[in-house]
Amino acid sequence: MSTLLVQFMFNVWLWWTQFTYFSFMQVTSYIGELALSPVLTPGTTRAVLSWGASPKDLDTYVTVPGSDASRTPCLVSYKSKKCGSGSTQVSLDLDSTNHNAQGGSPETTTFGTLVPARYIYRVNQYKGTTSDTLLASGAMVTFYSEDFQQKFNIGVDGYVEGINWFVFYIDGTDMSVRG
């Protein structure tokens, strides 16, 4: 892990602690955070999940189709961070587990070249019991591709069922992303 420190006017400091996470700190108070995505290689996409101080842990789950219809789908999560191999690999790059009063680092998932099938992206409230805390989390997923960026907000996009937010699916046939 590398750290990048940049000083702005007015004594604002920018700390880079992960490849997609920036935290703004000032000597006397916390200012906020900013998620960025590095330049994507051709054919890859990325999803970045961020949320507020509560709950402490949200988890990304991606149902990844088999490379052909006869193969069983694979599930990317904190338990199994990669599915597939080579250029079609989907990986959970960062699993954030320790949010506090200022929030925390986002979870990032990188998608390799998509096969012509449906990928399902959802968020689960770790150890949740009802949807109340999940809906109040302020969770947002930003999807990045070579051509566009799309934001999904909990309570607005996709749907919540219990402690799961079904955020979007990607159609690998035409590369469309739908909430």
FIDO-456630 format. One record per atom (N, C-alpha, C): atom name; x, y, z. Coordinates in steps of 0.2 Angstrom, whole numbers, plus 5000, padded with zeros to 4 digits. Layout:
N
<site CA; px X; py Y; pz Z>;
...
This chain:
179
<site N; px 5004; py 4994; pz 5000>;
<site CA; px 5000; py 5000; pz 5000>;
<site C; px 5004; py 5006; pz 5000>;
<site N; px 5003; py 5011; pz 4996>;
<site CA; px 5007; py 5017; pz 4996>;
<site C; px 5002; py 5023; pz 4998>;
<site N; px 5006; py 5028; pz 5000>;
<site CA; px 5002; py 5034; pz 5003>;
<site C; px 5004; py 5040; pz 4999>;
<site N; px 5000; py 5044; pz 4997>;
<site CA; px 5001; py 5050; pz 4993>;
<site C; px 4998; py 5056; pz 4997>;
<site N; px 5002; py 5061; pz 4999>;
<site CA; px 5000; py 5067; pz 5002>;
<site C; px 5001; py 5073; pz 4998>;
<site N; px 4995; py 5076; pz 4998>;
<site CA; px 4995; py 5083; pz 4994>;
<site C; px 4992; py 5088; pz 4998>;
<site N; px 4996; py 5094; pz 4998>;
<site CA; px 4993; py 5100; pz 5002>;
<site C; px 4990; py 5104; pz 4997>;
<site N; px 4983; py 5106; pz 4999>;
<site CA; px 4980; py 5111; pz 4995>;
<site C; px 4980; py 5118; pz 4999>;
<site N; px 4977; py 5123; pz 4996>;
<site CA; px 4976; py 5129; pz 5000>;
<site C; px 4972; py 5128; pz 5006>;
<site N; px 4972; py 5132; pz 5011>;
<site CA; px 4968; py 5132; pz 5017>;
<site C; px 4970; py 5126; pz 5021>;
<site N; px 4976; py 5124; pz 5021>;
<site CA; px 4978; py 5118; pz 5025>;
<site C; px 4974; py 5112; pz 5025>;
<site N; px 4972; py 5110; pz 5019>;
<site CA; px 4968; py 5104; pz 5018>;
<site C; px 4973; py 5099; pz 5015>;
<site N; px 4973; py 5093; pz 5018>;
<site CA; px 4977; py 5088; pz 5016>;
<site C; px 4973; py 5082; pz 5013>;
<site N; px 4976; py 5079; pz 5008>;
<site CA; px 4973; py 5073; pz 5004>;
<site C; px 4978; py 5067; pz 5005>;
<site N; px 4975; py 5062; pz 5008>;
<site CA; px 4979; py 5056; pz 5009>;
<site C; px 4976; py 5051; pz 5004>;
<site N; px 4981; py 5047; pz 5001>;
<site CA; px 4979; py 5042; pz 4997>;
<site C; px 4981; py 5035; pz 5000>;
<site N; px 4976; py 5032; pz 5002>;
<site CA; px 4978; py 5026; pz 5006>;
<site C; px 4976; py 5019; pz 5002>;
<site N; px 4972; py 5020; pz 4997>;
<site CA; px 4970; py 5014; pz 4993>;
<site C; px 4970; py 5017; pz 4986>;
<site N; px 4970; py 5012; pz 4981>;
<site CA; px 4970; py 5015; pz 4974>;
<site C; px 4964; py 5018; pz 4972>;
<site N; px 4959; py 5018; pz 4976>;
<site CA; px 4952; py 5021; pz 4974>;
<site C; px 4950; py 5025; pz 4979>;
<site N; px 4953; py 5027; pz 4984>;
<site CA; px 4951; py 5030; pz 4990>;
<site C; px 4955; py 5036; pz 4992>;
<site N; px 4952; py 5042; pz 4993>;
<site CA; px 4955; py 5048; pz 4995>;
<site C; px 4951; py 5050; pz 5001>;
<site N; px 4955; py 5053; pz 5006>;
<site CA; px 4952; py 5055; pz 5012>;
<site C; px 4954; py 5062; pz 5014>;
<site N; px 4950; py 5067; pz 5014>;
<site CA; px 4952; py 5074; pz 5015>;
<site C; px 4952; py 5075; pz 5023>;
<site N; px 4958; py 5078; pz 5025>;
<site CA; px 4958; py 5079; pz 5032>;
<site C; px 4961; py 5086; pz 5033>;
<site N; px 4959; py 5090; pz 5038>;
<site CA; px 4961; py 5096; pz 5040>;
<site C; px 4963; py 5095; pz 5048>;
<site N; px 4968; py 5100; pz 5050>;
<site CA; px 4971; py 5099; pz 5056>;
<site C; px 4965; py 5098; pz 5062>;
<site N; px 4960; py 5102; pz 5061>;
<site CA; px 4955; py 5102; pz 5066>;
<site C; px 4948; py 5098; pz 5065>;
<site N; px 4947; py 5096; pz 5059>;
<site CA; px 4941; py 5093; pz 5057>;
<site C; px 4942; py 5088; pz 5051>;
<site N; px 4937; py 5083; pz 5051>;
<site CA; px 4937; py 5079; pz 5045>;
<site C; px 4932; py 5082; pz 5040>;
<site N; px 4934; py 5083; pz 5033>;
<site CA; px 4931; py 5086; pz 5028>;
<site C; px 4927; py 5081; pz 5024>;
<site N; px 4929; py 5076; pz 5022>;
<site CA; px 4925; py 5071; pz 5018>;
<site C; px 4930; py 5066; pz 5014>;
<site N; px 4927; py 5063; pz 5009>;
<site CA; px 4931; py 5058; pz 5005>;
<site C; px 4929; py 5058; pz 4998>;
<site N; px 4933; py 5055; pz 4994>;
<site CA; px 4932; py 5055; pz 4987>;
<site C; px 4934; py 5048; pz 4984>;
<site N; px 4930; py 5045; pz 4980>;
<site CA; px 4932; py 5039; pz 4977>;
<site C; px 4934; py 5040; pz 4970>;
<site N; px 4939; py 5038; pz 4968>;
<site CA; px 4941; py 5038; pz 4961>;
<site C; px 4943; py 5032; pz 4958>;
<site N; px 4943; py 5031; pz 4951>;
<site CA; px 4944; py 5025; pz 4948>;
<site C; px 4950; py 5026; pz 4943>;
<site N; px 4955; py 5022; pz 4944>;
<site CA; px 4961; py 5023; pz 4939>;
<site C; px 4958; py 5021; pz 4932>;
<site N; px 4962; py 5023; pz 4927>;
<site CA; px 4961; py 5022; pz 4920>;
<site C; px 4959; py 5015; pz 4919>;
<site N; px 4954; py 5013; pz 4916>;
<site CA; px 4952; py 5006; pz 4914>;
<site C; px 4956; py 5004; pz 4908>;
<site N; px 4958; py 4997; pz 4908>;
<site CA; px 4960; py 4995; pz 4902>;
<site C; px 4955; py 4993; pz 4897>;
<site N; px 4956; py 4993; pz 4891>;
<site CA; px 4950; py 4991; pz 4886>;
<site C; px 4946; py 4985; pz 4888>;
<site N; px 4940; py 4986; pz 4888>;
<site CA; px 4935; py 4980; pz 4890>;
<site C; px 4934; py 4979; pz 4897>;
<site N; px 4937; py 4983; pz 4901>;
<site CA; px 4936; py 4982; pz 4909>;
<site C; px 4931; py 4987; pz 4911>;
<site N; px 4928; py 4985; pz 4917>;
<site CA; px 4923; py 4990; pz 4920>;
<site C; px 4924; py 4989; pz 4927>;
<site N; px 4922; py 4994; pz 4931>;
<site CA; px 4923; py 4994; pz 4939>;
<site C; px 4916; py 4997; pz 4942>;
<site N; px 4915; py 4994; pz 4948>;
<site CA; px 4909; py 4996; pz 4952>;
<site C; px 4912; py 4998; pz 4959>;
<site N; px 4911; py 5004; pz 4961>;
<site CA; px 4913; py 5007; pz 4968>;
<site C; px 4907; py 5008; pz 4972>;
<site N; px 4907; py 5004; pz 4978>;
<site CA; px 4902; py 5005; pz 4983>;
<site C; px 4904; py 5009; pz 4989>;
<site N; px 4901; py 5015; pz 4990>;
<site CA; px 4902; py 5019; pz 4996>;
<site C; px 4896; py 5020; pz 5000>;
<site N; px 4897; py 5022; pz 5007>;
<site CA; px 4891; py 5023; pz 5011>;
<site C; px 4893; py 5027; pz 5017>;
<site N; px 4889; py 5029; pz 5021>;
<site CA; px 4890; py 5033; pz 5027>;
<site C; px 4893; py 5029; pz 5033>;
<site N; px 4892; py 5032; pz 5039>;
<site CA; px 4895; py 5030; pz 5045>;
<site C; px 4892; py 5023; pz 5047>;
<site N; px 4885; py 5022; pz 5045>;
<site CA; px 4882; py 5016; pz 5047>;
<site C; px 4878; py 5013; pz 5041>;
<site N; px 4878; py 5007; pz 5041>;
<site CA; px 4881; py 5002; pz 5046>;
<site C; px 4889; py 5001; pz 5045>;
<site N; px 4892; py 4998; pz 5049>;
<site CA; px 4899; py 4997; pz 5049>;
<site C; px 4902; py 4993; pz 5043>;
<site N; px 4898; py 4989; pz 5041>;
<site CA; px 4900; py 4984; pz 5035>;
<site C; px 4894; py 4983; pz 5030>;
<site N; px 4895; py 4985; pz 5024>;
<site CA; px 4891; py 4982; pz 5018>;
<site C; px 4895; py 4978; pz 5014>;
<site N; px 4892; py 4973; pz 5011>;
<site CA; px 4896; py 4969; pz 5007>;
<site C; px 4894; py 4968; pz 5000>;
<site N; px 4898; py 4968; pz 4995>;
<site CA; px 4897; py 4968; pz 4988>;
<site C; px 4896; py 4960; pz 4986>;
<site N; px 4891; py 4958; pz 4982>;
<site CA; px 4890; py 4952; pz 4979>;
<site C; px 4889; py 4953; pz 4972>;
<site N; px 4893; py 4949; pz 4968>;
<site CA; px 4892; py 4949; pz 4961>;
<site C; px 4891; py 4942; pz 4958>;
<site N; px 4885; py 4940; pz 4955>;
<site CA; px 4884; py 4934; pz 4952>;
<site C; px 4887; py 4934; pz 4945>;
<site N; px 4892; py 4930; pz 4944>;
<site CA; px 4896; py 4930; pz 4938>;
<site C; px 4894; py 4924; pz 4934>;
<site N; px 4891; py 4925; pz 4928>;
<site CA; px 4889; py 4919; pz 4924>;
<site C; px 4895; py 4915; pz 4922>;
<site N; px 4894; py 4908; pz 4920>;
<site CA; px 4899; py 4904; pz 4918>;
<site C; px 4901; py 4906; pz 4911>;
<site N; px 4907; py 4904; pz 4909>;
<site CA; px 4909; py 4906; pz 4902>;
<site C; px 4905; py 4904; pz 4896>;
<site N; px 4901; py 4899; pz 4898>;
<site CA; px 4896; py 4897; pz 4893>;
<site C; px 4890; py 4894; pz 4897>;
<site N; px 4884; py 4893; pz 4894>;
<site CA; px 4878; py 4892; pz 4897>;
<site C; px 4878; py 4885; pz 4901>;
<site N; px 4882; py 4881; pz 4900>;
<site CA; px 4883; py 4874; pz 4903>;
<site C; px 4887; py 4875; pz 4910>;
<site N; px 4890; py 4880; pz 4911>;
<site CA; px 4894; py 4881; pz 4917>;
<site C; px 4890; py 4885; pz 4923>;
<site N; px 4891; py 4883; pz 4929>;
<site CA; px 4887; py 4885; pz 4934>;
<site C; px 4890; py 4892; pz 4936>;
<site N; px 4885; py 4897; pz 4938>;
<site CA; px 4888; py 4904; pz 4939>;
<site C; px 4892; py 4904; pz 4946>;
<site N; px 4896; py 4909; pz 4946>;
<site CA; px 4901; py 4910; pz 4952>;
<site C; px 4899; py 4916; pz 4956>;
<site N; px 4900; py 4916; pz 4962>;
<site CA; px 4898; py 4922; pz 4966>;
<site C; px 4904; py 4925; pz 4969>;
<site N; px 4905; py 4932; pz 4968>;
<site CA; px 4911; py 4936; pz 4970>;
<site C; px 4908; py 4939; pz 4977>;
<site N; px 4912; py 4938; pz 4982>;
<site CA; px 4910; py 4941; pz 4988>;
<site C; px 4917; py 4941; pz 4993>;
<site N; px 4916; py 4944; pz 4999>;
<site CA; px 4921; py 4944; pz 5004>;
<site C; px 4924; py 4937; pz 5005>;
<site N; px 4920; py 4932; pz 5004>;
<site CA; px 4922; py 4925; pz 5005>;
<site C; px 4926; py 4922; pz 4999>;
<site N; px 4924; py 4924; pz 4993>;
<site CA; px 4928; py 4922; pz 4987>;
<site C; px 4928; py 4928; pz 4983>;
<site N; px 4934; py 4931; pz 4983>;
<site CA; px 4935; py 4937; pz 4980>;
<site C; px 4936; py 4937; pz 4972>;
<site N; px 4937; py 4931; pz 4969>;
<site CA; px 4938; py 4931; pz 4962>;
<site C; px 4934; py 4926; pz 4959>;
<site N; px 4932; py 4927; pz 4953>;
<site CA; px 4928; py 4922; pz 4948>;
<site C; px 4931; py 4923; pz 4941>;
<site N; px 4932; py 4917; pz 4938>;
<site CA; px 4935; py 4917; pz 4931>;
<site C; px 4942; py 4918; pz 4932>;
<site N; px 4945; py 4918; pz 4926>;
<site CA; px 4952; py 4919; pz 4925>;
<site C; px 4954; py 4923; pz 4919>;
<site N; px 4960; py 4926; pz 4919>;
<site CA; px 4963; py 4929; pz 4913>;
<site C; px 4958; py 4936; pz 4912>;
<site N; px 4957; py 4937; pz 4906>;
<site CA; px 4954; py 4943; pz 4904>;
<site C; px 4946; py 4943; pz 4906>;
<site N; px 4943; py 4938; pz 4908>;
<site CA; px 4936; py 4938; pz 4910>;
<site C; px 4935; py 4938; pz 4917>;
<site N; px 4941; py 4938; pz 4921>;
<site CA; px 4940; py 4938; pz 4928>;
<site C; px 4936; py 4944; pz 4931>;
<site N; px 4932; py 4942; pz 4936>;
<site CA; px 4929; py 4948; pz 4940>;
<site C; px 4932; py 4947; pz 4947>;
<site N; px 4934; py 4953; pz 4950>;
<site CA; px 4937; py 4952; pz 4957>;
<site C; px 4935; py 4958; pz 4961>;
<site N; px 4934; py 4956; pz 4968>;
<site CA; px 4933; py 4961; pz 4973>;
<site C; px 4940; py 4963; pz 4975>;
<site N; px 4941; py 4969; pz 4973>;
<site CA; px 4948; py 4972; pz 4974>;
<site C; px 4949; py 4975; pz 4982>;
<site N; px 4944; py 4977; pz 4984>;
<site CA; px 4944; py 4980; pz 4991>;
<site C; px 4938; py 4979; pz 4995>;
<site N; px 4938; py 4975; pz 5000>;
<site CA; px 4932; py 4974; pz 5005>;
<site C; px 4933; py 4978; pz 5011>;
<site N; px 4929; py 4983; pz 5011>;
<site CA; px 4929; py 4988; pz 5017>;
<site C; px 4925; py 4985; pz 5023>;
<site N; px 4928; py 4985; pz 5029>;
<site CA; px 4924; py 4982; pz 5034>;
<site C; px 4924; py 4986; pz 5041>;
<site N; px 4927; py 4992; pz 5041>;
<site CA; px 4927; py 4995; pz 5047>;
<site C; px 4925; py 5003; pz 5046>;
<site N; px 4919; py 5004; pz 5045>;
<site CA; px 4917; py 5011; pz 5044>;
<site C; px 4916; py 5014; pz 5051>;
<site N; px 4917; py 5020; pz 5052>;
<site CA; px 4916; py 5023; pz 5059>;
<site C; px 4912; py 5030; pz 5058>;
<site N; px 4913; py 5035; pz 5062>;
<site CA; px 4909; py 5041; pz 5062>;
<site C; px 4910; py 5045; pz 5056>;
<site N; px 4916; py 5044; pz 5053>;
<site CA; px 4918; py 5048; pz 5047>;
<site C; px 4916; py 5044; pz 5040>;
<site N; px 4914; py 5038; pz 5041>;
<site CA; px 4913; py 5033; pz 5035>;
<site C; px 4919; py 5029; pz 5035>;
<site N; px 4921; py 5027; pz 5029>;
<site CA; px 4927; py 5022; pz 5028>;
<site C; px 4928; py 5022; pz 5021>;
<site N; px 4933; py 5017; pz 5019>;
<site CA; px 4935; py 5017; pz 5012>;
<site C; px 4929; py 5013; pz 5008>;
<site N; px 4929; py 5014; pz 5002>;
<site CA; px 4924; py 5010; pz 4998>;
<site C; px 4926; py 5003; pz 4996>;
<site N; px 4921; py 4999; pz 4994>;
<site CA; px 4922; py 4993; pz 4991>;
<site C; px 4923; py 4993; pz 4983>;
<site N; px 4928; py 4990; pz 4980>;
<site CA; px 4929; py 4991; pz 4973>;
<site C; px 4929; py 4984; pz 4970>;
<site N; px 4925; py 4983; pz 4964>;
<site CA; px 4925; py 4977; pz 4961>;
<site C; px 4927; py 4979; pz 4953>;
<site N; px 4931; py 4975; pz 4951>;
<site CA; px 4933; py 4976; pz 4944>;
<site C; px 4931; py 4970; pz 4939>;
<site N; px 4928; py 4971; pz 4934>;
<site CA; px 4925; py 4966; pz 4929>;
<site C; px 4930; py 4966; pz 4923>;
<site N; px 4932; py 4960; pz 4921>;
<site CA; px 4936; py 4959; pz 4915>;
<site C; px 4931; py 4959; pz 4909>;
<site N; px 4933; py 4957; pz 4904>;
<site CA; px 4929; py 4957; pz 4898>;
<site C; px 4923; py 4952; pz 4899>;
<site N; px 4917; py 4955; pz 4898>;
<site CA; px 4911; py 4952; pz 4899>;
<site C; px 4909; py 4946; pz 4894>;
<site N; px 4907; py 4941; pz 4897>;
<site CA; px 4904; py 4936; pz 4892>;
<site C; px 4897; py 4937; pz 4891>;
<site N; px 4894; py 4935; pz 4885>;
<site CA; px 4887; py 4937; pz 4883>;
<site C; px 4882; py 4933; pz 4888>;
<site N; px 4881; py 4936; pz 4894>;
<site CA; px 4876; py 4934; pz 4899>;
<site C; px 4875; py 4939; pz 4904>;
<site N; px 4871; py 4938; pz 4909>;
<site CA; px 4869; py 4943; pz 4914>;
<site C; px 4873; py 4942; pz 4920>;
<site N; px 4876; py 4948; pz 4922>;
<site CA; px 4880; py 4949; pz 4929>;
<site C; px 4875; py 4953; pz 4934>;
<site N; px 4874; py 4950; pz 4940>;
<site CA; px 4870; py 4953; pz 4945>;
<site C; px 4874; py 4956; pz 4950>;
<site N; px 4874; py 4963; pz 4952>;
<site CA; px 4877; py 4966; pz 4957>;
<site C; px 4872; py 4968; pz 4962>;
<site N; px 4874; py 4966; pz 4968>;
<site CA; px 4870; py 4967; pz 4974>;
<site C; px 4874; py 4969; pz 4980>;
<site N; px 4871; py 4972; pz 4985>;
<site CA; px 4874; py 4974; pz 4991>;
<site C; px 4870; py 4971; pz 4997>;
<site N; px 4874; py 4968; pz 5002>;
<site CA; px 4871; py 4965; pz 5007>;
<site C; px 4874; py 4969; pz 5014>;
<site N; px 4869; py 4970; pz 5019>;
<site CA; px 4871; py 4972; pz 5025>;
<site C; px 4873; py 4967; pz 5029>;
<site N; px 4880; py 4967; pz 5031>;
<site CA; px 4883; py 4961; pz 5035>;
<site C; px 4880; py 4961; pz 5042>;
<site N; px 4877; py 4956; pz 5044>;
<site CA; px 4874; py 4955; pz 5050>;
<site C; px 4868; py 4959; pz 5051>;
<site N; px 4865; py 4961; pz 5046>;
<site CA; px 4859; py 4965; pz 5046>;
<site C; px 4853; py 4960; pz 5048>;
<site N; px 4847; py 4963; pz 5050>;
<site CA; px 4841; py 4960; pz 5052>;
<site C; px 4835; py 4963; pz 5048>;
<site N; px 4835; py 4969; pz 5047>;
<site CA; px 4830; py 4972; pz 5043>;
<site C; px 4833; py 4977; pz 5038>;
<site N; px 4828; py 4980; pz 5034>;
<site CA; px 4831; py 4984; pz 5028>;
<site C; px 4832; py 4991; pz 5031>;
<site N; px 4830; py 4993; pz 5037>;
<site CA; px 4830; py 5000; pz 5039>;
<site C; px 4837; py 5003; pz 5039>;
<site N; px 4842; py 5000; pz 5042>;
<site CA; px 4848; py 5002; pz 5042>;
<site C; px 4851; py 5003; pz 5035>;
<site N; px 4850; py 4998; pz 5031>;
<site CA; px 4853; py 4998; pz 5024>;
<site C; px 4850; py 5004; pz 5021>;
<site N; px 4843; py 5005; pz 5021>;
<site CA; px 4840; py 5011; pz 5018>;
<site C; px 4843; py 5017; pz 5020>;
<site N; px 4845; py 5018; pz 5026>;
<site CA; px 4847; py 5024; pz 5029>;
<site C; px 4855; py 5025; pz 5028>;
<site N; px 4858; py 5020; pz 5025>;
<site CA; px 4865; py 5020; pz 5025>;
<site C; px 4868; py 5026; pz 5020>;
<site N; px 4864; py 5028; pz 5015>;
<site CA; px 4866; py 5033; pz 5010>;
<site C; px 4871; py 5029; pz 5005>;
<site N; px 4870; py 5023; pz 5004>;
<site CA; px 4874; py 5019; pz 5000>;
<site C; px 4873; py 5021; pz 4993>;
<site N; px 4879; py 5021; pz 4989>;
<site CA; px 4879; py 5023; pz 4982>;
<site C; px 4884; py 5019; pz 4979>;
<site N; px 4882; py 5016; pz 4973>;
<site CA; px 4887; py 5013; pz 4969>;
<site C; px 4888; py 5017; pz 4962>;
<site N; px 4895; py 5018; pz 4961>;
<site CA; px 4896; py 5021; pz 4954>;
<site C; px 4899; py 5016; pz 4950>;
<site N; px 4897; py 5015; pz 4944>;
<site CA; px 4899; py 5011; pz 4939>;
<site C; px 4903; py 5014; pz 4934>;
<site N; px 4909; py 5012; pz 4932>;
<site CA; px 4914; py 5015; pz 4928>;
<site C; px 4915; py 5011; pz 4922>;
<site N; px 4915; py 5013; pz 4916>;
<site CA; px 4917; py 5010; pz 4910>;
<site C; px 4921; py 5014; pz 4906>;
<site N; px 4924; py 5012; pz 4900>;
<site CA; px 4928; py 5016; pz 4896>;
<site C; px 4924; py 5022; pz 4893>;
<site N; px 4917; py 5021; pz 4892>;
<site CA; px 4913; py 5026; pz 4889>;
<site C; px 4909; py 5030; pz 4893>;
<site N; px 4907; py 5028; pz 4899>;
<site CA; px 4903; py 5031; pz 4904>;
<site C; px 4903; py 5030; pz 4911>;
<site N; px 4900; py 5034; pz 4915>;
<site CA; px 4900; py 5033; pz 4922>;
<site C; px 4892; py 5033; pz 4924>;
<site N; px 4890; py 5029; pz 4928>;
<site CA; px 4883; py 5029; pz 4930>;
<site C; px 4883; py 5028; pz 4938>;
<site N; px 4879; py 5032; pz 4941>;
<site CA; px 4878; py 5031; pz 4949>;
<site C; px 4871; py 5028; pz 4950>;
<site N; px 4871; py 5024; pz 4956>;
<site CA; px 4865; py 5021; pz 4958>;
<site C; px 4865; py 5023; pz 4966>;
<site N; px 4859; py 5025; pz 4968>;
<site CA; px 4858; py 5027; pz 4975>;
<site C; px 4853; py 5022; pz 4978>;
<site N; px 4854; py 5020; pz 4984>;
<site CA; px 4849; py 5016; pz 4988>;
<site C; px 4843; py 5020; pz 4989>;
<site N; px 4837; py 5016; pz 4988>;
<site CA; px 4831; py 5019; pz 4989>;
<site C; px 4828; py 5023; pz 4983>;
<site N; px 4832; py 5023; pz 4978>;
<site CA; px 4831; py 5027; pz 4971>;
<site C; px 4831; py 5022; pz 4966>;
<site N; px 4837; py 5018; pz 4965>;
<site CA; px 4839; py 5014; pz 4960>;
<site C; px 4838; py 5007; pz 4962>;
<site N; px 4837; py 5002; pz 4958>;
<site CA; px 4837; py 4995; pz 4960>;
<site C; px 4831; py 4994; pz 4965>;
<site N; px 4832; py 4989; pz 4969>;
<site CA; px 4826; py 4988; pz 4974>;
<site C; px 4830; py 4984; pz 4980>;
<site N; px 4826; py 4985; pz 4986>;
<site CA; px 4829; py 4982; pz 4992>;
<site C; px 4824; py 4977; pz 4994>;
<site N; px 4827; py 4971; pz 4996>;
<site CA; px 4823; py 4966; pz 4998>;
<site C; px 4827; py 4963; pz 5004>;
<site N; px 4824; py 4964; pz 5010>;
<site CA; px 4827; py 4962; pz 5017>;
<site C; px 4833; py 4966; pz 5018>;
<site N; px 4839; py 4963; pz 5019>;
<site CA; px 4845; py 4966; pz 5020>;
<site C; px 4849; py 4966; pz 5013>;
<site N; px 4846; py 4965; pz 5008>;
<site CA; px 4850; py 4965; pz 5001>;
<site C; px 4847; py 4971; pz 4997>;
<site N; px 4851; py 4975; pz 4994>;
<site CA; px 4850; py 4980; pz 4989>;
<site C; px 4852; py 4977; pz 4982>;
<site N; px 4847; py 4975; pz 4978>;
<site CA; px 4849; py 4973; pz 4971>;
<site C; px 4850; py 4979; pz 4967>;
<site N; px 4856; py 4981; pz 4965>;
<site CA; px 4858; py 4988; pz 4963>;
<site C; px 4857; py 4988; pz 4955>;
<site N; px 4861; py 4983; pz 4951>;
<site CA; px 4860; py 4983; pz 4944>;
<site C; px 4862; py 4977; pz 4941>;
<site N; px 4861; py 4976; pz 4935>;
<site CA; px 4863; py 4970; pz 4931>;
<site C; px 4867; py 4973; pz 4925>;
<site N; px 4871; py 4969; pz 4923>;
<site CA; px 4875; py 4970; pz 4917>;
<site C; px 4873; py 4965; pz 4912>;
<site N; px 4871; py 4967; pz 4906>;
<site CA; px 4870; py 4962; pz 4900>;
<site C; px 4876; py 4962; pz 4896>;
<site N; px 4880; py 4956; pz 4897>;
<site CA; px 4886; py 4955; pz 4893>;
<site C; px 4885; py 4955; pz 4886>;
<site N; px 4879; py 4954; pz 4883>;
<site CA; px 4878; py 4954; pz 4876>;
<site C; px 4879; py 4961; pz 4873>;
<site N; px 4876; py 4966; pz 4876>;
<site CA; px 4876; py 4973; pz 4873>;
<site C; px 4879; py 4978; pz 4878>;
<site N; px 4882; py 4975; pz 4883>;
<site CA; px 4886; py 4980; pz 4888>;
<site C; px 4881; py 4985; pz 4892>;
<site N; px 4874; py 4984; pz 4892>;
<site CA; px 4870; py 4988; pz 4895>;
<site C; px 4870; py 4987; pz 4902>;
<site N; px 4869; py 4993; pz 4906>;
<site CA; px 4869; py 4992; pz 4914>;
<site C; px 4862; py 4995; pz 4916>;
<site N; px 4858; py 4991; pz 4919>;
<site CA; px 4851; py 4993; pz 4921>;
<site C; px 4850; py 4992; pz 4929>;
<site N; px 4847; py 4997; pz 4932>;
<site CA; px 4846; py 4996; pz 4939>;
<site C; px 4839; py 4993; pz 4940>;
